[in-house]
Amino acid sequence: MPRIIQAKQILRRSLSNGSRNTYMAIPKGHFVVYVGEQEKKRFVVPVSLLNQPAFQELLYPAEEEFGYNHPMGGLTIPCSEDIFTDLASRLGAL
């Protein structure tokens, strides 16, 4: 659970430091994740995903490989886009 709290703190910092242009605008209660094994695709998902055990399972390898920092803000998740979109769809995030 401390990892989730740490991820939330980093998200708050990255969102508060981000630019406010249209592309980078993130709705309140959402955060950015970058997903993919080679090319990273940007997704904006609800913060409620952080409470889902299935999503937390994706965060463990992400922490091992990348930590919780991304040069553009958000989290990087090293899984295939198909796996992420399937999971996020099942959890009602997409």
VMD Tcl script that builds the backbone (N, CA, C; Angstrom):
set m [mol new atoms 282]
animate dup $m
set s [atomselect $m all]
$s set {name element resname resid chain x y z} {
  {N N MET 1 A 0.808 -1.200 0.000}
  {CA C MET 1 A 0.000 0.000 0.000}
  {C C MET 1 A 0.856 1.270 0.000}
  {N N PRO 2 A 2.047 1.280 0.634}
  {CA C PRO 2 A 2.872 2.489 0.585}
  {C C PRO 2 A 3.244 2.881 -0.845}
  {N N ARG 3 A 3.372 1.887 -1.739}
  {CA C ARG 3 A 3.702 2.189 -3.138}
  {C C ARG 3 A 2.590 2.991 -3.795}
  {N N ILE 4 A 1.339 2.659 -3.490}
  {CA C ILE 4 A 0.206 3.385 -4.052}
  {C C ILE 4 A 0.189 4.811 -3.518}
  {N N ILE 5 A 0.456 4.982 -2.247}
  {CA C ILE 5 A 0.497 6.325 -1.666}
  {C C ILE 5 A 1.615 7.128 -2.310}
  {N N GLN 6 A 2.773 6.510 -2.512}
  {CA C GLN 6 A 3.883 7.197 -3.162}
  {C C GLN 6 A 3.515 7.572 -4.599}
  {N N ALA 7 A 2.849 6.687 -5.312}
  {CA C ALA 7 A 2.432 6.980 -6.688}
  {C C ALA 7 A 1.476 8.157 -6.710}
  {N N LYS 8 A 0.532 8.207 -5.770}
  {CA C LYS 8 A -0.417 9.317 -5.707}
  {C C LYS 8 A 0.305 10.631 -5.448}
  {N N GLN 9 A 1.314 10.632 -4.563}
  {CA C GLN 9 A 2.059 11.848 -4.270}
  {C C GLN 9 A 2.818 12.333 -5.490}
  {N N ILE 10 A 3.442 11.428 -6.217}
  {CA C ILE 10 A 4.179 11.811 -7.418}
  {C C ILE 10 A 3.221 12.325 -8.478}
  {N N LEU 11 A 2.048 11.703 -8.607}
  {CA C LEU 11 A 1.064 12.189 -9.566}
  {C C LEU 11 A 0.633 13.606 -9.229}
  {N N ARG 12 A 0.395 13.882 -7.954}
  {CA C ARG 12 A 0.007 15.242 -7.558}
  {C C ARG 12 A 1.078 16.245 -7.947}
  {N N ARG 13 A 2.340 15.909 -7.685}
  {CA C ARG 13 A 3.435 16.823 -8.035}
  {C C ARG 13 A 3.527 17.012 -9.539}
  {N N SER 14 A 3.449 15.931 -10.309}
  {CA C SER 14 A 3.598 16.048 -11.760}
  {C C SER 14 A 2.428 16.797 -12.369}
  {N N LEU 15 A 1.226 16.609 -11.825}
  {CA C LEU 15 A 0.067 17.316 -12.355}
  {C C LEU 15 A 0.115 18.792 -12.001}
  {N N SER 16 A 0.627 19.124 -10.837}
  {CA C SER 16 A 0.682 20.530 -10.447}
  {C C SER 16 A 1.785 21.259 -11.195}
  {N N ASN 17 A 2.784 20.538 -11.707}
  {CA C ASN 17 A 3.875 21.165 -12.451}
  {C C ASN 17 A 3.628 21.180 -13.953}
  {N N GLY 18 A 2.615 20.483 -14.421}
  {CA C GLY 18 A 2.368 20.359 -15.853}
  {C C GLY 18 A 1.840 21.630 -16.470}
  {N N SER 19 A 1.982 21.723 -17.783}
  {CA C SER 19 A 1.463 22.896 -18.480}
  {C C SER 19 A -0.048 22.794 -18.584}
  {N N ARG 20 A -0.679 23.895 -18.893}
  {CA C ARG 20 A -2.133 23.932 -18.927}
  {C C ARG 20 A -2.680 24.036 -20.354}
  {N N ASN 21 A -1.875 23.646 -21.347}
  {CA C ASN 21 A -2.426 23.719 -22.704}
  {C C ASN 21 A -3.448 22.611 -22.919}
  {N N THR 22 A -4.166 22.669 -24.009}
  {CA C THR 22 A -5.280 21.755 -24.257}
  {C C THR 22 A -4.846 20.302 -24.282}
  {N N TYR 23 A -3.722 19.989 -24.926}
  {CA C TYR 23 A -3.280 18.608 -25.032}
  {C C TYR 23 A -2.940 18.036 -23.655}
  {N N MET 24 A -2.322 18.843 -22.831}
  {CA C MET 24 A -1.872 18.361 -21.538}
  {C C MET 24 A -2.948 18.467 -20.453}
  {N N ALA 25 A -4.068 19.116 -20.748}
  {CA C ALA 25 A -5.107 19.279 -19.732}
  {C C ALA 25 A -5.625 17.917 -19.295}
  {N N ILE 26 A -5.697 17.736 -17.993}
  {CA C ILE 26 A -6.163 16.480 -17.434}
  {C C ILE 26 A -7.360 16.790 -16.556}
  {N N PRO 27 A -8.502 16.151 -16.807}
  {CA C PRO 27 A -9.687 16.418 -15.980}
  {C C PRO 27 A -9.427 16.091 -14.518}
  {N N LYS 28 A -10.073 16.820 -13.655}
  {CA C LYS 28 A -9.946 16.573 -12.224}
  {C C LYS 28 A -10.355 15.129 -11.926}
  {N N GLY 29 A -9.609 14.475 -11.056}
  {CA C GLY 29 A -9.906 13.092 -10.701}
  {C C GLY 29 A -9.335 12.082 -11.679}
  {N N HIS 30 A -8.463 12.527 -12.577}
  {CA C HIS 30 A -7.836 11.643 -13.561}
  {C C HIS 30 A -6.317 11.820 -13.509}
  {N N PHE 31 A -5.607 10.886 -14.126}
  {CA C PHE 31 A -4.163 11.002 -14.255}
  {C C PHE 31 A -3.725 10.357 -15.560}
  {N N VAL 32 A -2.473 10.582 -15.924}
  {CA C VAL 32 A -1.938 10.094 -17.188}
  {C C VAL 32 A -1.088 8.855 -16.945}
  {N N VAL 33 A -1.266 7.866 -17.812}
  {CA C VAL 33 A -0.370 6.719 -17.839}
  {C C VAL 33 A 0.144 6.571 -19.266}
  {N N TYR 34 A 1.379 6.152 -19.383}
  {CA C TYR 34 A 1.985 5.850 -20.673}
  {C C TYR 34 A 2.138 4.351 -20.730}
  {N N VAL 35 A 1.581 3.730 -21.760}
  {CA C VAL 35 A 1.497 2.277 -21.844}
  {C C VAL 35 A 2.139 1.802 -23.135}
  {N N GLY 36 A 2.853 0.704 -23.027}
  {CA C GLY 36 A 3.429 0.079 -24.203}
  {C C GLY 36 A 4.789 -0.496 -23.903}
  {N N GLU 37 A 5.200 -1.428 -24.726}
  {CA C GLU 37 A 6.489 -2.063 -24.522}
  {C C GLU 37 A 7.585 -1.323 -25.279}
  {N N GLN 38 A 7.312 -0.865 -26.467}
  {CA C GLN 38 A 8.278 -0.085 -27.255}
  {C C GLN 38 A 7.831 1.374 -27.310}
  {N N GLU 39 A 6.814 1.620 -28.097}
  {CA C GLU 39 A 6.236 2.961 -28.185}
  {C C GLU 39 A 5.249 3.130 -27.042}
  {N N LYS 40 A 5.266 4.273 -26.425}
  {CA C LYS 40 A 4.370 4.531 -25.299}
  {C C LYS 40 A 3.188 5.375 -25.764}
  {N N LYS 41 A 1.984 4.891 -25.470}
  {CA C LYS 41 A 0.772 5.622 -25.796}
  {C C LYS 41 A 0.217 6.246 -24.523}
  {N N ARG 42 A -0.265 7.476 -24.631}
  {CA C ARG 42 A -0.764 8.232 -23.479}
  {C C ARG 42 A -2.254 7.956 -23.271}
  {N N PHE 43 A -2.619 7.613 -22.022}
  {CA C PHE 43 A -4.015 7.421 -21.641}
  {C C PHE 43 A -4.315 8.302 -20.436}
  {N N VAL 44 A -5.497 8.868 -20.390}
  {CA C VAL 44 A -5.970 9.614 -19.227}
  {C C VAL 44 A -7.045 8.749 -18.584}
  {N N VAL 45 A -6.796 8.356 -17.340}
  {CA C VAL 45 A -7.688 7.416 -16.653}
  {C C VAL 45 A -8.081 7.971 -15.286}
  {N N PRO 46 A -9.195 7.504 -14.725}
  {CA C PRO 46 A -9.628 7.995 -13.412}
  {C C PRO 46 A -8.707 7.522 -12.283}
  {N N VAL 47 A -8.547 8.361 -11.281}
  {CA C VAL 47 A -7.730 8.047 -10.111}
  {C C VAL 47 A -8.270 6.810 -9.396}
  {N N SER 48 A -9.546 6.546 -9.502}
  {CA C SER 48 A -10.141 5.378 -8.835}
  {C C SER 48 A -9.483 4.074 -9.272}
  {N N LEU 49 A -8.811 4.065 -10.417}
  {CA C LEU 49 A -8.101 2.866 -10.867}
  {C C LEU 49 A -7.013 2.454 -9.880}
  {N N LEU 50 A -6.447 3.424 -9.156}
  {CA C LEU 50 A -5.380 3.117 -8.208}
  {C C LEU 50 A -5.841 2.199 -7.088}
  {N N ASN 51 A -7.140 2.140 -6.842}
  {CA C ASN 51 A -7.674 1.277 -5.788}
  {C C ASN 51 A -7.986 -0.132 -6.269}
  {N N GLN 52 A -7.888 -0.381 -7.549}
  {CA C GLN 52 A -8.236 -1.682 -8.107}
  {C C GLN 52 A -7.053 -2.643 -8.034}
  {N N PRO 53 A -7.229 -3.815 -7.406}
  {CA C PRO 53 A -6.119 -4.774 -7.290}
  {C C PRO 53 A -5.509 -5.164 -8.639}
  {N N ALA 54 A -6.329 -5.312 -9.666}
  {CA C ALA 54 A -5.797 -5.693 -10.982}
  {C C ALA 54 A -4.890 -4.603 -11.543}
  {N N PHE 55 A -5.250 -3.338 -11.327}
  {CA C PHE 55 A -4.410 -2.233 -11.786}
  {C C PHE 55 A -3.134 -2.159 -10.950}
  {N N GLN 56 A -3.254 -2.407 -9.664}
  {CA C GLN 56 A -2.081 -2.392 -8.791}
  {C C GLN 56 A -1.062 -3.441 -9.229}
  {N N GLU 57 A -1.551 -4.575 -9.747}
  {CA C GLU 57 A -0.643 -5.607 -10.245}
  {C C GLU 57 A 0.181 -5.091 -11.423}
  {N N LEU 58 A -0.379 -4.179 -12.225}
  {CA C LEU 58 A 0.385 -3.577 -13.319}
  {C C LEU 58 A 1.428 -2.595 -12.794}
  {N N LEU 59 A 1.168 -2.007 -11.632}
  {CA C LEU 59 A 2.089 -1.010 -11.081}
  {C C LEU 59 A 3.380 -1.625 -10.546}
  {N N TYR 60 A 3.340 -2.850 -10.054}
  {CA C TYR 60 A 4.539 -3.458 -9.475}
  {C C TYR 60 A 5.675 -3.572 -10.496}
  {N N PRO 61 A 5.449 -4.159 -11.680}
  {CA C PRO 61 A 6.554 -4.198 -12.652}
  {C C PRO 61 A 6.917 -2.796 -13.159}
  {N N ALA 62 A 5.946 -1.889 -13.176}
  {CA C ALA 62 A 6.233 -0.520 -13.597}
  {C C ALA 62 A 7.202 0.138 -12.623}
  {N N GLU 63 A 6.976 -0.081 -11.338}
  {CA C GLU 63 A 7.869 0.488 -10.334}
  {C C GLU 63 A 9.270 -0.100 -10.460}
  {N N GLU 64 A 9.338 -1.406 -10.687}
  {CA C GLU 64 A 10.639 -2.067 -10.813}
  {C C GLU 64 A 11.420 -1.535 -12.012}
  {N N GLU 65 A 10.732 -1.351 -13.134}
  {CA C GLU 65 A 11.419 -0.961 -14.369}
  {C C GLU 65 A 11.655 0.539 -14.474}
  {N N PHE 66 A 10.653 1.360 -14.088}
  {CA C PHE 66 A 10.729 2.790 -14.343}
  {C C PHE 66 A 10.714 3.659 -13.093}
  {N N GLY 67 A 10.331 3.118 -11.946}
  {CA C GLY 67 A 10.038 3.985 -10.813}
  {C C GLY 67 A 8.696 4.640 -11.098}
  {N N TYR 68 A 8.369 5.687 -10.384}
  {CA C TYR 68 A 7.084 6.337 -10.615}
  {C C TYR 68 A 7.227 7.674 -11.316}
  {N N ASN 69 A 8.370 7.935 -11.931}
  {CA C ASN 69 A 8.562 9.205 -12.629}
  {C C ASN 69 A 8.546 8.987 -14.133}
  {N N HIS 70 A 8.007 9.952 -14.842}
  {CA C HIS 70 A 8.017 9.948 -16.293}
  {C C HIS 70 A 8.423 11.347 -16.714}
  {N N PRO 71 A 9.241 11.487 -17.739}
  {CA C PRO 71 A 9.707 12.821 -18.121}
  {C C PRO 71 A 8.575 13.800 -18.442}
  {N N MET 72 A 7.426 13.298 -18.846}
  {CA C MET 72 A 6.310 14.172 -19.182}
  {C C MET 72 A 5.237 14.173 -18.096}
  {N N GLY 73 A 5.514 13.577 -16.949}
  {CA C GLY 73 A 4.503 13.440 -15.903}
  {C C GLY 73 A 3.720 12.157 -16.135}
  {N N GLY 74 A 3.071 11.659 -15.113}
  {CA C GLY 74 A 2.287 10.437 -15.262}
  {C C GLY 74 A 3.092 9.203 -14.914}
  {N N LEU 75 A 2.504 8.053 -15.140}
  {CA C LEU 75 A 3.126 6.757 -14.859}
  {C C LEU 75 A 3.409 6.037 -16.165}
  {N N THR 76 A 4.481 5.260 -16.196}
  {CA C THR 76 A 4.779 4.420 -17.349}
  {C C THR 76 A 4.518 2.980 -16.954}
  {N N ILE 77 A 3.709 2.285 -17.749}
  {CA C ILE 77 A 3.372 0.892 -17.464}
  {C C ILE 77 A 3.884 0.034 -18.620}
  {N N PRO 78 A 4.832 -0.872 -18.330}
  {CA C PRO 78 A 5.456 -1.674 -19.380}
  {C C PRO 78 A 4.667 -2.932 -19.726}
  {N N CYS 79 A 3.476 -2.752 -20.269}
  {CA C CYS 79 A 2.703 -3.900 -20.732}
  {C C CYS 79 A 2.177 -3.550 -22.117}
  {N N SER 80 A 1.629 -4.530 -22.791}
  {CA C SER 80 A 1.108 -4.242 -24.129}
  {C C SER 80 A -0.126 -3.351 -24.016}
  {N N GLU 81 A -0.319 -2.571 -25.039}
  {CA C GLU 81 A -1.482 -1.680 -25.087}
  {C C GLU 81 A -2.784 -2.478 -25.013}
  {N N ASP 82 A -2.813 -3.641 -25.650}
  {CA C ASP 82 A -4.015 -4.486 -25.645}
  {C C ASP 82 A -4.371 -4.949 -24.234}
  {N N ILE 83 A -3.376 -5.369 -23.477}
  {CA C ILE 83 A -3.631 -5.810 -22.099}
  {C C ILE 83 A -4.177 -4.657 -21.274}
  {N N PHE 84 A -3.554 -3.478 -21.400}
  {CA C PHE 84 A -3.999 -2.325 -20.623}
  {C C PHE 84 A -5.420 -1.912 -21.008}
  {N N THR 85 A -5.713 -1.803 -22.299}
  {CA C THR 85 A -7.041 -1.363 -22.710}
  {C C THR 85 A -8.109 -2.373 -22.304}
  {N N ASP 86 A -7.769 -3.681 -22.368}
  {CA C ASP 86 A -8.721 -4.699 -21.934}
  {C C ASP 86 A -9.019 -4.553 -20.439}
  {N N LEU 87 A -7.976 -4.423 -19.634}
  {CA C LEU 87 A -8.157 -4.267 -18.188}
  {C C LEU 87 A -8.919 -2.980 -17.863}
  {N N ALA 88 A -8.493 -1.858 -18.455}
  {CA C ALA 88 A -9.133 -0.577 -18.180}
  {C C ALA 88 A -10.602 -0.596 -18.617}
  {N N SER 89 A -10.894 -1.267 -19.700}
  {CA C SER 89 A -12.291 -1.372 -20.156}
  {C C SER 89 A -13.128 -2.186 -19.171}
  {N N ARG 90 A -12.565 -3.289 -18.699}
  {CA C ARG 90 A -13.280 -4.121 -17.731}
  {C C ARG 90 A -13.527 -3.385 -16.417}
  {N N LEU 91 A -12.615 -2.481 -16.062}
  {CA C LEU 91 A -12.765 -1.706 -14.826}
  {C C LEU 91 A -13.562 -0.416 -15.034}
  {N N GLY 92 A -14.016 -0.193 -16.269}
  {CA C GLY 92 A -14.832 0.983 -16.564}
  {C C GLY 92 A -14.050 2.273 -16.660}
  {N N ALA 93 A -12.753 2.177 -16.947}
  {CA C ALA 93 A -11.916 3.380 -17.006}
  {C C ALA 93 A -11.812 3.975 -18.404}
  {N N LEU 94 A -12.163 3.205 -19.430}
  {CA C LEU 94 A -12.060 3.706 -20.811}
  {C C LEU 94 A -13.416 3.693 -21.473}
}
mol reanalyze $m
mol bondsrecalc $m
mol representation Tube
mol addrep $m
